[in-house]
Amino acid sequence: MERSAHKLELLRRIEELEKKQLWHLDVEDDPETYPLMPNKIDYLNKKPLNKVKTKVANALATKFFDKMIADRQLIIKEVRGIENFTAVKGGRIVTCNHFSITDHYAVWVSLRDYMGGKMLYKVIREGNYTNPPKPFGLFMRHCNTLPLSSQKTTMVKFMKAFSELLNRGETILIYPEQGMWWNYRKPRPMQDGAFSLAVRNNAPVVPIFITMEDGDLLDGDGFPVQEYTLHILPAIYPDEGLSHLEARRDMKAKNYEAFVKAYEEFYQKPLEYEKP
């Protein structure tokens, strides 16, 4: 089967960005978007219609991704360290490396039996909400997503909702590396956002690093379907003896170090990036 020219181009772009150390940039050609205004988002689903849409969207998303699992186009081979998740009580932030549209569902499948009936909330980029990629528009807008915004007034609303969710014991997934790099196996240096939110809310971060192995099936683009192993790592807590800036840097460094350790132990090789 001939390999997708689009996916080959993504791999070329990833290699180029790695060499330039532009870790957070997206390699996809994201569609044009527009600012998310505060009156266009109901973060906590307080409106009855949005509650219905969320229920429908979650049911359809479950059907969609479960079919991928049944067809072996999404393979969760193993989950390690679930005790690190269950040891944390109350609200928590989960961080994960971002390499596929399916990685969030792999996280959800791995955690859902230990969440006491609660849902997994996902922080997403503004454009994925205001102008979502087809055919995932309903999922992006209504599957318990928390879109960021370029509008300050919307972000004030986001921050309040984020804190309320943590206070009521919810789990919130954030991709600290930011952009999605398709099937990229290495951990990337991270952005500050997840850890600033953790310090601000005095909330723990549970890092999850997903490793991949080539399976014996091909996907629709002619590449091996990846078999995932989820490594749920020990929680990282804000150091209350540090300033906000220092605590944020401390958590970010510990999360990255945990990802690197998981990578090196699983693949049995040191982490090395391509150089210019």
N, C-alpha and C positions, 0 to 999 in steps of 0.2 A: 504494500500500500504506500502510495506516494505521500510524503510528509507535507503538512500544510505550510505554504509559503508564509502565511501570516505568523504562525508560531515560530518558524525559523527566524523571521525578522525580529520577533520579540526576544529570542535568545541572543541575537546579535546586539540588540539594544541593551539588554541586561549586562552583557560582557563589557560594553562601552561605558555604561554608567558605573559598573564596579571599578573599572580602571580609573575613572574620574572621581571615585568616592562620592558620587551623588546618590546617596543611599535611599533617600526618602522619595525620589521622583518616581512617578508611575511610568511604566513602559508602554501602556496602552494609549491609543489615541482617544482620549476621553471626549465625549460630545460636549458642545457648548452648553453652558448652564446659566442660571440667573440667581441672584441672591435670595435666600430663604428668609422671608419676612416673618415677624413673630405671630402675626395673625393667621399664618398658613401652616402652623404646626401645633399639634396637641400632644406634647411629649408624654403625658401621663394618662392618655386615653380617657379623659373625663367626659367627652361627648359620647352619647349612646351609639351614634352611627359609627364612630371610630372603633368602638368596642366590637361591634359586629364585623366591621371590615378586618380587624385584627384576627378575630376568630376564623373568618373565612380564609384570610391570607395564610395563617399558620397551618390550616388544614391542607390547603393546596400545596404549600411549600413542603410539608411533610410527605405528601403523596409524590411530589416531583423528586425529592432527594432520596426517598426510600426506594423508588423505582431505579434510581442510579445504583443504589446498593444492591438491589435484586439483580440488576443487569451486570453487576461487577464492574461498573464504571466509577464507583466510589468504594474503595476497599479500606476498611479500618481493621488492620491486622492485629493490633495489640494496644492496650491502654496500660501504662505503667504509672504507679504513684498516686492512685486515686485517694489514698489516705492523706495526702498533702492537701487535697481539696476539702475533704470532710472534716479535717482538723480545724478548719477556720469556721467560726460561728458568726452569723450576722452578715451584713453586706460586704461584698468583696469585688475587686476588679480582677479580671482575668486578662492576661496578655498572651498573645500568640503570634508566631511568625505568619506572614501573609503571602501566599503563593498561589491561591486558587479561589474560585467562587465557591468551592465546596469545603474549604477549611473550617468555616464557622459551623457548618453542620456536623462535621466530624467532632468538633468541640462539644456541641450540644448533645449529640448521641452519647458521648463519653461521660457527660456530667448529669444528664437529666434524671437518672434513677437516684441521684444523691441530692437533689435540689428541693425535695419536699413539695413537689407539685408546682414550683415556681418556674417562670420562663427565663430564658437567657436573653438579656438586652444587648444590643450591638451598637456601638458608636460607628457611624458611617460618614463619608465625605458629603459635603453639601450637594454636589452635582448628582450623586447617586440617589438623592431624594427629589430634587427639583426637576431633573431630567434623567431619569434612571435608564440604564441600558436595557434594551429589549432582550428577552421577554420577561424580565424580572421586576418590572415596575411595581406591581402589587406587593411583591415580597419586600422590596426596598422601602416602601412607604409604610407598610403596616405589620411587618413581622417583628414587632417590638424593637424597632430601630430608633436610634437617637442621633439625628443628623446634626453635624456641626454647621456653622453659618459664618459668612463673612460680615454679617450685620451684628453690631454690638448689642442691640436690644434683643435680638434673638438669642444671642449667647448668654445673656443674663437669664433668660428663661430656661435655657439648656442647663446652666449651672444649678439653678434652683431645683429643677427636675432630677438632675443627677444626684444631688444630695438627698433628696426625698427618697429616691429609689434605694440608695445605700442604707438609709435610716430604717427602711422597712424590710431590710434583709435580702435585697435582690443581688443578682450576679450580673456584672456588666463586662462585656468583652470589648477590649480595645486592641487595635493593631499598632503597637508603638513604633514599628518600622515605617509606617504610613503607607506608601505605595505598594501595590501588589506586583510581585515579580514572579511570573509564571514558572512553577516547578523549581524555583530556586531553593537549593538545599542548605545554603549557609545562613547563619544568623547575620543580621545587619545591625550596625550602630543605630541607636534609637532616638526618636524625638522626645521632647520633654512632656508632652501633654498628659499622658497616662499617669505619670508620676507626680506632676503638679496637682492633678485631681486627687490622687491618693493622699498626698500630704495635706491638701486643703480640707479633706474630709476625714483625715486620720483613719484611712481605710487600708487594709492589707492588699497586696498584689500577689496573685497566684500565677506564676509563669507557666505557660504550656508551650513546649517546643515540639513540633511535629517533624519527624524524620520520614524519609521516603525510600522505597526500594522499587525497582522496575518489576512490574508484574508480568504475567505471561500473555496478557491480552493487550490489544491496541485500542486507543481511544479513536474518536471520529476524525482526528487530525493525523493519525498514523504514528503516534508516539505511544510507548508503553504506559498503560494505566499504572499509576503510582499506588503502592500499598503503604498505608500510613501507620506509623507507631506514634502514639501520643505520650509524651513524657510530661507528666504533671509534677512540677517541681515544688520544693518547699516555699511556703509563703514568705514574702518580704514585707516587713512592717516599717512605717515611718519612724525615724528616730526623733523623739520629741525633744531631745536635747540639742538638736541642730536648728538652724534657721530654716525657713521655707526653702530657700535656694540650695542650701547644703543638703537638706534632707531629700530634696528632689534629685539632686545629682547622685546622692548615695544610693537611692532606690534604683535609679536608671543604670548605674554601674553594676549593681548586684544582679539585676535582671539580665543584662547583657552577658555578664560572667556566667550565669546559670545556663543561658542558651548555649554559650560556647562550650561549656563543660559537657552538656548533653550531646552536642554535635560531635565533639571529639571522642567521647566514649562510645557513641553508637557507630560512627563511621571508622573508628580506629585510625584516625589521622589528625594531625594538627590543622587548625583553621588557618588558611592562607588565602588572601585575596589576590586577584589579578592586578599586576602593576602596569602603569603606562608604558 
